[in-house]
Structures are given as C-alpha cells and as structure tokens.
Amino acid sequence: MALAPQIADTPEAKEIADLIARSRAAQAQIADATQEQVDRWIKGMVWAVAKESTAEMIAQHTVDETQLGNYDGKYLKIFRKTRATLMDIIDDKSVGVIEEDPVRNLIKIVKPIGVIGALSPSTNPEATPVIKAISAVKGRNSIIICPHPRAKITNKIICDLMRDALVKMGAPADLVIPIEIPSVEKTNEVMRQCDRILATGGTPMVKAAYSSGTPALGVGVGNAVITVDETADLDDAAEKIRISKTLDLAASCSSDNAVILLDAIYDEMLEKLVHQGGYVVSEDEKAKLQGVIWNNGLINANAVAQPAEKIAGMAGFGLPEGKIFFIVPETGAGADYPFSGEKMTVTMALYRAKDIDEAIALTNEIQAYQGQGHSCGIYSRSDENILKLAMGTKTSRVMVNQPQSASNSGNLWNGMRQTFSLGCGSWGGNATNNNITWADLVNVTWVSKPLAKTKELPSDEALFGKDIIELIG
C-alpha cells in the first residue's frame, strides 16, 4: 500500500479523502478473503448489471445520457462483454499461492494493492465500470470509479447495482464507490490519493494519471490500421470490417480507422465494402467531412459516435439510403492528412499498397502519427504475410481475420484477455503491452528457497565462446 499523501486544503481533496478512507476500510475487511468468497462476489456483481432486463435498461440509459453510440452496441457490451470477462477470469487463482516453480525453488504469493482509482470514459461507460470493478475485487482490492461527466448517472446506476449485490452477499458496499458529481479536480485527487490508477480515457487524463505520483496503468491512443491482402476471403473481410467500423457507431478506440488494400484486390474489395454499406466520399465531400470531424485540430465531440446520416447532414451533403459508414480515399499520413489519425466516427481512411511490404511501411507511417503500439489487423490466408506484418509493425496486438474493435480486447472467438484497457507498451508511452486484467492490480511476493544443488558458473570458454575471447583478447 502506498504511503498516505498529504491532503490538500480544498473541498475536493477533503471529499475524496473521506471516500478513500471508506474505500480503505472496505478493502481491509476483505484483505484475507478466500478464493471462493472473491469469486462469488464478482459473479454477483456481474449478474446484478448483466441480467437481460437490467442490461436493456442500462443500454438505453447510456445512449440517452451520453448521446454516443447506439443501443445495440451498448447492450452487447453490458450483456455479453461483462459475461465474457467474468468467464475469462473466474477460474484464475488470485488468492494465496498462485505459482510454484520447483526448478528454481520459488513460490509466488499474490496480495492486494489496496484502493484502485479508475477512470471511465464517456464512450464505454456501460461495461468499463463493471470490468474494472471485478478485476479489482478479484485481487481483493476496493475501487473508486471516476466517470466522464457525460456519463455520471450511468456510472452511478451501475455502481449502485454492484454495491447492492455485494451487500446481499455479505461483502462491504464500499468495495465499489462512484464519484457521483465528477470534476477534473476530484479525479486528480482520486489519482493522487489511491494506491494504483487504472486509466482509460482521453490522452489528457492518461497523462494526468502518469503525472499524479501514484503508480498508473494507462492506455495509449487507438488508431487501428487493417490490411487486406490478395489471399484474403474478401466477402468475410468486408463484412467484418463493416461490423468493426460500425459497432456502437465507432465509440471504441479499436475501431478500424484506416484500411489498406493491396493492388491485386483493391477494386474488388472496395466494391464489397461499398456493398456492405460504405460510402466513398468525393473530394468536395471529404473537405466538408473534415470540417465536421475536427475543430482546430481536435476531434469534434458533436460528431463522435454519431450515425453516418447525421454526420453527413452536419457536413452539408446527402447520404444515399443504406450507407452507414464513410470511406475516405487517402494517400498520406501525418498532421497534413488528418484522416490518417483517429476519428472516433464511422469514417475509415482507405489506402492502396502494391504488396505486404508497402502495407507494413504504410501502417508504421500512419501509426507513427497516431496509434503506435495499440493494434493493427490483417485479413489473410498467408501465414508468411501475417507474421511479416506482426514482425514489422510497432504494435501490441495483431488481429487476424477478426473484426478489430470486437476482438483485440478479447472475445469468445479468440484467446486475448477480456478487458477494455489495452496497454500499448513503450510505443504508446505505456508501462505494459498487456490486455490489463486483475493480474495487473495485485502485488506478488516471491519466496525463494535454496536450490537442492547450487548452480556452478561454467568455464569462460563455455560461457563466452573461444571466438569472443580471442577476438576481444
């Protein structure tokens, strides 16, 4: 547990100090909980929010409050994603001895951290509090959840449901505490006074987390780039790109932001994307669209996660019936080519590459501008191309033949850990490349016993090699 910080003399600091004290008291009550207790509690927390009637209520309320995304996307997240996350961690051993290594004669014992301070974004406010809360409690921690102001009521509803469930199961309600009236000052105080920060949100908040003085797990900027090569099943690829691009109206930072088509399949694949509901904008429409998506270089909040028809109307052009996402032909990357960056709308930049090597170079160029370390994807039947892309890109995740936004944070069809917090490694300015789960929210004690036989250093010739010894002298 971190040393208690000196509390500033402000109303916000004192309010948060009281919440931290409540949270610490609750965590202390479960510090010695058994694995069976912990697993029972997180089952109850998920069931309280994910049962069908409640999930329907939360999904609709989230859309009504935030005016972001759509009901179907929100419902999938609260009903399905929370279940999948529970299933993913429920059999993990998170209490006591979790590993013994007889070769090195080591024992690993897991222990709680204390109070987790969590940020919850406006784009995924329905499942994020649940996933972060069960990850915290799985490690016998408590959690305080700081919502985006645009989703504060949704956050309170969800947290209150989990709190009620905890009480019914004999656990302290204050294992989960929402910030009911959020502000930047309060969020900063939570980050300063808690024991570990789990930061999901905009770049300013993640930077604030890293600057707080508290150990922080932050996430990088998303800007997924998807390559379709000449071996791909094009119908499958087009359908999955449409699914990914339009899921929750692109509220996810994992949404396909750029798609690279190889020369050999460019025309055919573009036709299939159009058939799936894509609308190829003209140069004039591209300029108008740019003016709507960005204001002075910043993404326009009024365009984020909105239907394509609404965005087109804001831009001043019509959209044919059945068109649900924009396809913007692009050639360059960087600040002079804003469509090469993250858009948080149902808009994808479209690129052309002669071969997989050019696609890799283009992916790196695009993500050097935004999204480096986060994720990319490929539709291909060529293991050579798949591995070449994975080896050649600065990315933490490569999704193969899967809808990107529904896959890189874990899904039933792959083995990725279920989360909404995606570490981007040093490429994205993060401490980890992990899909962040409960295992990132615990301390581990290593017990080391003497080896049955002491190791012996080999001879210099065996260790260094005769050639090295002779070369260096």
C-alpha positions in Angstrom: 0.0 0.0 0.0 1.3 3.4 -0.9 2.2 6.0 1.8 -0.7 8.3 2.6 -0.2 11.6 0.7 -0.6 14.9 2.4 -4.1 16.1 1.7 -4.5 19.5 0.1 -6.7 22.0 1.9 -9.5 22.1 -0.7 -13.1 20.9 -0.5 -12.4 18.4 -3.4 -9.4 17.0 -1.6 -11.2 16.5 1.7 -14.3 14.9 -0.1 -12.0 12.4 -1.8 -10.1 11.8 1.4 -13.3 10.7 3.0 -14.1 8.4 0.1 -10.6 7.0 0.2 -11.0 6.3 3.9 -14.3 4.5 3.3 -12.7 2.5 0.5 -9.7 1.5 2.6 -11.9 0.4 5.4 -13.9 -1.8 3.0 -10.7 -3.2 1.4 -9.3 -4.1 4.9 -12.4 -6.2 5.5 -11.7 -8.4 2.6 -7.9 -8.5 2.7 -8.0 -12.1 3.9 -11.0 -13.2 1.9 -10.8 -16.7 0.4 -10.8 -17.5 -3.3 -14.3 -18.9 -3.0 -15.6 -15.6 -1.5 -13.9 -13.4 -4.1 -15.2 -15.4 -7.0 -18.7 -15.5 -5.6 -18.7 -11.7 -5.2 -17.6 -11.0 -8.7 -20.3 -13.3 -10.1 -22.9 -11.4 -8.2 -21.5 -8.0 -9.3 -21.8 -9.1 -13.0 -25.2 -10.7 -12.6 -26.6 -7.6 -11.0 -26.0 -5.5 -14.1 -25.9 -8.0 -16.9 -29.2 -9.9 -16.5 -31.4 -9.2 -19.5 -33.9 -6.7 -18.2 -31.2 -4.7 -16.4 -28.8 -4.8 -19.4 -31.6 -3.4 -21.5 -32.3 -0.6 -19.1 -28.6 0.3 -18.8 -28.0 0.2 -22.6 -30.9 2.6 -23.2 -30.0 4.9 -20.4 -26.4 5.1 -21.6 -27.4 6.2 -25.0 -30.0 8.7 -23.6 -27.5 10.2 -21.2 -24.3 10.3 -23.4 -25.9 10.7 -26.8 -23.0 8.5 -28.0 -23.1 5.2 -29.9 -26.3 3.1 -30.2 -28.5 0.8 -28.2 -27.3 -2.4 -29.8 -23.6 -1.7 -29.2 -24.3 -0.7 -25.6 -26.4 -3.8 -25.0 -23.7 -6.1 -26.4 -21.1 -4.6 -24.0 -23.2 -4.7 -20.8 -24.9 -8.1 -21.6 -22.1 -10.0 -23.4 -18.8 -8.4 -22.7 -19.2 -8.4 -18.9 -20.2 -12.1 -19.0 -17.2 -12.9 -21.2 -14.8 -11.0 -18.9 -16.2 -12.9 -15.9 -15.8 -16.2 -17.7 -12.2 -15.2 -18.6 -11.1 -14.6 -15.0 -13.4 -16.8 -12.9 -11.1 -19.8 -12.8 -7.9 -17.8 -12.3 -6.2 -18.3 -8.9 -5.9 -14.9 -7.4 -5.6 -15.6 -3.6 -2.6 -17.0 -1.8 0.0 -19.2 -3.5 -0.6 -18.8 -7.3 2.5 -20.5 -8.6 5.3 -22.8 -7.5 8.5 -23.3 -9.6 10.3 -26.5 -8.4 13.2 -25.9 -10.8 14.1 -22.5 -9.4 12.5 -23.4 -6.0 10.3 -20.3 -6.0 6.8 -19.7 -4.6 4.7 -16.8 -5.7 2.1 -15.3 -3.3 -0.4 -12.8 -4.5 -1.5 -9.9 -2.3 -3.9 -7.0 -2.8 -2.7 -3.5 -3.6 -5.4 -1.5 -1.7 -7.5 1.2 -3.3 -7.7 1.3 -7.1 -8.6 4.6 -8.7 -10.3 4.0 -12.1 -11.2 6.4 -14.9 -14.2 5.5 -17.0 -14.7 7.2 -20.4 -17.9 8.5 -21.9 -17.5 6.2 -24.9 -17.6 2.9 -23.0 -19.3 3.9 -19.7 -21.6 0.8 -19.5 -19.2 -2.1 -19.3 -16.0 -0.3 -18.2 -17.0 0.2 -14.5 -18.0 -3.5 -14.3 -14.9 -4.9 -15.8 -12.6 -2.7 -13.8 -14.6 -3.4 -10.6 -14.5 -7.2 -10.9 -10.8 -7.0 -11.8 -10.1 -5.0 -8.6 -12.2 -7.3 -6.4 -10.7 -10.4 -7.9 -7.4 -9.2 -6.5 -9.1 -8.3 -3.1 -8.9 -4.6 -3.7 -11.5 -1.9 -3.5 -12.1 0.6 -6.3 -13.3 4.2 -6.8 -14.6 4.9 -10.2 -14.3 8.4 -11.7 -16.7 8.8 -14.7 -16.7 11.2 -17.5 -19.3 13.9 -16.6 -21.3 13.0 -19.7 -21.9 9.5 -18.1 -22.1 10.2 -14.4 -25.6 8.9 -13.9 -25.0 5.8 -15.9 -21.9 5.2 -13.7 -23.8 5.7 -10.5 -26.6 3.3 -11.6 -24.1 0.6 -12.4 -22.0 1.1 -9.3 -25.1 1.1 -7.1 -26.3 -2.2 -8.6 -22.9 -3.7 -7.8 -22.9 -2.2 -4.3 -26.3 -3.7 -3.6 -25.2 -7.1 -4.8 -22.1 -7.0 -2.6 -24.2 -6.3 0.5 -26.5 -9.1 -0.3 -23.5 -11.5 -0.5 -22.1 -10.3 2.8 -19.4 -8.0 1.4 -18.9 -4.3 2.1 -20.7 -2.0 -0.4 -17.8 0.4 -0.3 -15.6 -2.1 -2.3 -17.1 -0.1 -5.2 -17.6 3.7 -4.9 -18.6 6.0 -7.7 -17.7 9.7 -7.9 -21.3 11.0 -8.2 -20.6 14.5 -9.2 -17.3 14.3 -11.1 -14.8 17.1 -11.8 -11.3 17.2 -13.0 -10.2 18.3 -9.5 -11.9 15.3 -7.9 -10.4 12.9 -10.4 -7.0 14.3 -9.9 -7.4 13.8 -6.1 -8.5 10.2 -6.5 -5.4 9.6 -8.6 -3.2 11.3 -6.1 -4.6 9.5 -3.0 -5.3 6.0 -4.3 -2.7 3.2 -4.4 -2.9 2.4 -8.1 -4.5 4.1 -11.1 -6.3 2.3 -13.9 -6.7 5.0 -16.5 -8.9 4.6 -19.6 -9.9 7.8 -21.3 -8.6 10.7 -23.3 -4.9 11.5 -23.6 -5.0 14.4 -21.1 -6.4 12.2 -18.4 -3.9 9.4 -19.0 -1.1 11.9 -18.9 -2.5 13.3 -15.6 -2.5 9.7 -14.3 1.1 9.3 -15.1 1.9 12.7 -13.5 0.0 12.1 -10.3 2.8 10.5 -8.4 0.8 7.3 -8.0 1.7 4.1 -9.9 -0.5 4.1 -13.0 -1.6 1.7 -15.7 -2.5 3.9 -18.7 -3.5 3.2 -22.2 -2.4 4.7 -25.5 -4.3 6.3 -28.4 -6.1 4.0 -30.7 -5.8 4.2 -34.5 -6.2 0.7 -35.8 -4.9 0.0 -39.3 -6.2 -3.0 -41.2 -4.6 -4.7 -44.2 -6.4 -6.9 -46.7 -4.0 -9.0 -48.8 -4.5 -10.9 -52.0 -5.1 -14.2 -50.2 -8.0 -13.0 -48.0 -11.6 -14.2 -48.2 -12.9 -10.8 -49.4 -16.6 -11.3 -48.5 -15.6 -12.3 -45.0 -13.2 -9.4 -44.7 -15.7 -6.8 -46.0 -18.4 -8.0 -43.6 -16.1 -8.0 -40.6 -14.7 -4.6 -41.4 -18.2 -3.2 -41.6 -19.1 -4.9 -38.2 -16.0 -3.4 -36.6 -16.3 0.1 -38.1 -20.0 0.5 -37.1 -20.0 -1.3 -33.7 -21.5 1.2 -31.3 -21.0 3.8 -34.0 -17.2 3.6 -33.6 -17.2 4.7 -30.0 -14.3 2.2 -29.4 -10.7 3.3 -29.9 -10.2 -0.1 -31.6 -12.5 0.8 -34.5 -11.0 0.4 -38.0 -9.5 3.9 -38.7 -7.6 3.0 -41.8 -7.9 0.1 -44.3 -5.1 -0.8 -46.7 -6.0 -2.8 -49.8 -3.3 -4.5 -51.8 -3.3 -3.7 -55.6 -4.3 -7.2 -56.6 -7.7 -7.0 -54.8 -8.2 -3.2 -54.5 -11.1 -2.7 -56.9 -12.9 -6.0 -56.0 -12.6 -5.3 -52.2 -13.7 -1.7 -52.5 -16.8 -2.9 -54.3 -17.5 -5.3 -51.5 -17.1 -2.6 -48.8 -19.5 -0.4 -50.7 -21.9 -3.3 -50.8 -21.6 -3.6 -47.0 -22.8 0.0 -46.6 -19.7 2.0 -47.3 -20.0 5.4 -49.0 -16.9 6.6 -50.9 -16.8 10.4 -50.5 -15.8 12.8 -53.2 -13.0 15.3 -52.8 -15.6 18.0 -52.1 -17.4 15.9 -49.5 -14.0 14.9 -48.0 -13.3 18.5 -47.3 -16.7 19.1 -45.8 -16.4 15.9 -43.7 -13.0 17.1 -42.4 -14.6 20.3 -41.3 -17.2 18.4 -39.2 -14.9 15.8 -37.6 -12.2 18.2 -36.4 -12.3 21.7 -34.9 -8.9 23.4 -34.8 -7.2 20.1 -35.0 -9.2 18.4 -32.2 -12.0 15.9 -32.7 -15.4 17.5 -32.6 -17.3 16.0 -29.7 -20.6 16.6 -31.5 -19.5 14.1 -34.3 -18.1 11.3 -32.1 -20.1 8.0 -32.3 -22.9 9.5 -34.3 -24.8 7.9 -37.2 -23.4 8.5 -40.7 -26.6 10.2 -41.8 -26.3 12.7 -39.0 -22.7 13.5 -39.7 -23.4 13.9 -43.4 -26.1 16.3 -42.6 -23.8 18.3 -40.4 -21.3 18.4 -43.3 -23.9 19.6 -45.7 -24.2 16.7 -48.1 -26.7 13.9 -48.6 -26.1 10.2 -48.0 -27.8 7.5 -50.1 -30.1 5.1 -48.3 -28.4 2.1 -46.7 -25.0 3.8 -46.4 -23.7 3.5 -42.8 -20.0 4.4 -42.9 -17.7 6.7 -44.8 -14.8 5.6 -47.0 -12.2 8.4 -47.5 -9.6 7.7 -50.1 -6.2 8.8 -48.7 -2.6 8.8 -49.8 -0.5 10.3 -47.0 -0.1 10.2 -43.2 0.6 12.8 -40.5 -0.8 16.1 -39.4 -1.3 17.3 -43.0 -3.5 14.3 -43.6 -6.0 14.3 -40.6 -7.9 11.3 -41.9 -4.8 9.2 -41.2 -5.5 9.7 -37.5 -8.1 8.5 -35.1 -11.6 9.7 -36.0 -14.0 8.2 -33.4 -16.7 8.3 -36.1 -18.0 5.8 -38.7 -15.2 7.0 -41.0 -12.3 5.0 -42.4 -9.4 6.2 -44.5 -8.7 4.0 -47.5 -5.2 3.3 -48.8 -3.7 1.3 -51.6 -0.4 -0.6 -51.4 1.4 -2.7 -54.0 2.3 -5.5 -51.6 2.6 -6.6 -48.0 5.9 -4.8 -47.5 4.4 -1.4 -48.6 1.4 -2.1 -46.4 3.7 -2.6 -43.4 5.6 0.6 -44.2 2.3 2.5 -44.6 0.9 1.0 -41.3 4.0 2.3 -39.5 3.8 5.7 -41.1 0.1 6.1 -40.1 0.7 4.9 -36.5 3.8 7.0 -36.1 1.3 9.8 -36.3 -1.3 8.3 -34.0 -1.9 4.9 -32.5 1.6 3.4 -32.3 1.6 0.4 -30.0 -2.2 -0.1 -29.9 -3.2 -2.6 -32.5 -3.5 -3.5 -36.2 -5.1 -6.2 -38.1 -4.9 -8.3 -41.3 -7.2 -10.3 -43.4 -5.1 -13.0 -45.0 -4.7 -16.8 -45.5 -0.9 -16.4 -45.7 1.0 -17.2 -42.5 4.0 -15.6 -44.1 2.2 -12.3 -44.6 0.6 -12.4 -41.2 3.9 -13.0 -39.4 5.7 -10.4 -41.6 3.1 -7.8 -40.6 3.4 -8.8 -36.9 7.2 -8.7 -37.0 7.4 -5.4 -39.0 4.9 -3.2 -37.1 5.3 -1.5 -33.8 2.1 -2.9 -32.3 1.0 -4.8 -29.2 -1.9 -6.7 -30.9 -2.4 -8.1 -34.4 -5.9 -9.4 -35.1 -6.1 -12.0 -37.9 -9.3 -12.4 -39.8 -11.4 -10.8 -37.0 -13.4 -7.6 -36.6 -10.9 -5.4 -34.9 -13.0 -3.4 -32.4 -14.7 -6.5 -31.1 -11.6 -8.7 -30.9 -8.4 -7.0 -29.6 -9.9 -6.5 -26.1 -10.8 -10.2 -26.1 -13.8 -12.1 -27.4 -15.2 -15.6 -27.4 -13.6 -16.4 -30.7 -10.0 -15.7 -29.6 -7.7 -16.2 -26.7 -7.0 -12.5 -25.9 -7.7 -11.5 -22.3 -11.0 -9.7 -21.8 -10.7 -6.1 -20.9 -11.4 -2.5 -22.0 -7.9 -1.4 -21.0 -5.2 -2.0 -23.7 -1.6 -1.3 -22.8 0.4 0.0 -25.7 4.0 -0.6 -24.4 6.8 1.9 -24.8 5.5 2.7 -28.4 2.4 4.3 -26.9 4.0 5.6 -23.7 2.7 2.9 -21.5 4.3 0.6 -19.0 2.8 -2.6 -20.3 1.6 -4.2 -23.6 -0.9 -6.3 -21.7 -4.7 -6.6 -22.1 -5.0 -5.3 -18.5 -6.8 -7.6 -16.0 -6.8 -8.4 -12.3 -3.2 -9.7 -12.5 -2.0 -6.1 -13.1 -3.8 -5.0 -9.9 -2.0 -7.1 -7.3 1.3 -7.3 -5.6 3.3 -10.5 -5.7 5.7 -11.8 -3.0 8.4 -14.1 -4.2 9.5 -16.8 -1.8 13.0 -18.2 -2.6 14.4 -21.3 -1.0 17.9 -22.6 -1.6 18.3 -24.9 -4.6 18.9 -28.6 -3.8 22.2 -28.2 -5.8 24.0 -24.9 -6.0 24.5 -23.7 -9.6 28.1 -23.5 -10.8 29.5 -21.0 -13.3 30.7 -22.7 -16.5 34.2 -22.1 -17.7 34.9 -18.9 -19.5 35.3 -20.7 -22.8 31.9 -22.4 -22.4 30.2 -19.2 -21.3 31.7 -16.6 -23.7 33.0 -18.8 -26.5 36.6 -19.2 -27.7 36.0 -16.8 -30.7 34.8 -14.0 -28.4 37.8 -14.5 -26.0 40.3 -14.5 -28.9 38.6 -11.6 -30.7 38.5 -9.2 -27.8 41.6 -10.5 -26.0 
